[in-house]
Amino acid sequence: MDIDLGLLGAHLREHEVSPQSAMEVERAGYGTLWLDASPPADLAFAEKLLDATTRLVVGTSVVNVWTADAETVAASYHRIVARHPSRFLLGVGVGHREVHAEWASPYDTLVSYLDQLALGGVPAERVVLAALGPRMMRLARDRTAGAIPCMVTPEHTRRAREVLGAGKLLLPGHFALAEPDVERARAVARAAPPGKALQVTNYASNLRRLGFTDEDLSGTGSDRVIDALLAYGDPADLARGLTAHLDAGADHVGVYPLGDDPIATLRAVSDAVLAIRPE
């Protein structure tokens, strides 16, 4: 892998980021900006973020196989890497059955999509999968550069590394909030993902595999599951909640910032993490 993803990544949706704020993310010390929520196949916004920055890697988290035509995505990939070599990584996933009416045979659909990307000349080492369960994780190991799971815990990261083995990228995403008050932090998390995503089948199934119960997943979540999915507290606690993934075998941790100002949260997270674990 000739792409330097850095220790930290920032997960942002298109409405949360602009070329200007991408420059702020870069200055804050992030190696990668992950463009979330099924970006369209032309990948034009990802290219704008790359144009505005100098070293930041931009990745998709993730291109959705139901909504983004693989042939168009492949052409967009080649257009981008011609302008920005070693600064773009293509994350691909199958989305959620609750969202996509066409959901059917997700594993086979993803395999076919990877075949189409390969036919379009997209190198396997520039693709990562939004894998959660063991079967998808094995597909990530066998067909791509690695996995970019979200709504996961450090224990999931440990298990994922066992499946992927050495030499494959493991890039988990974790929610974070610079809030020392326990109840306020939990309330913010329950009012947004992760709390509002606990009923999504893919996430709920994965959390059950990790030992969480139906009671934990009920409503917007028990304290136990919220605390497992959210890093918060004073700067040292915040940093430990994220770097636990690195200790469990991750190559990089993607930060899902919570709070009214996502960029401010990202700055606080970077300050906290880099204070205890400088690259």
Secondary structure, 3 states (H helix, E strand, C coil): CCCCCCCEEEEECHHHCCHHHHHHHHHCCCCEEEEECCCCCCCHHHHHHHHHCCCCEEEEECEECCCCCHHHHHHHHHHHHHHCCCCEEEEEECCCCCCCCCCCCHHHHHHHHHHHHHHCCCCHHHEEECCCCHHHHHHHHHHCCEECCCCCCHHHHHHHHHHHCCCCEECCEEEECCCCCHHHHHHHHHCCCCHHHCCCHHHHHHHHHCCCCHHHHCCCCCHHHHHHHEECCCHHHHHHHHHHHHHCCCCCEEEEECCCCHHHHHHHHHHHHHHHCCC
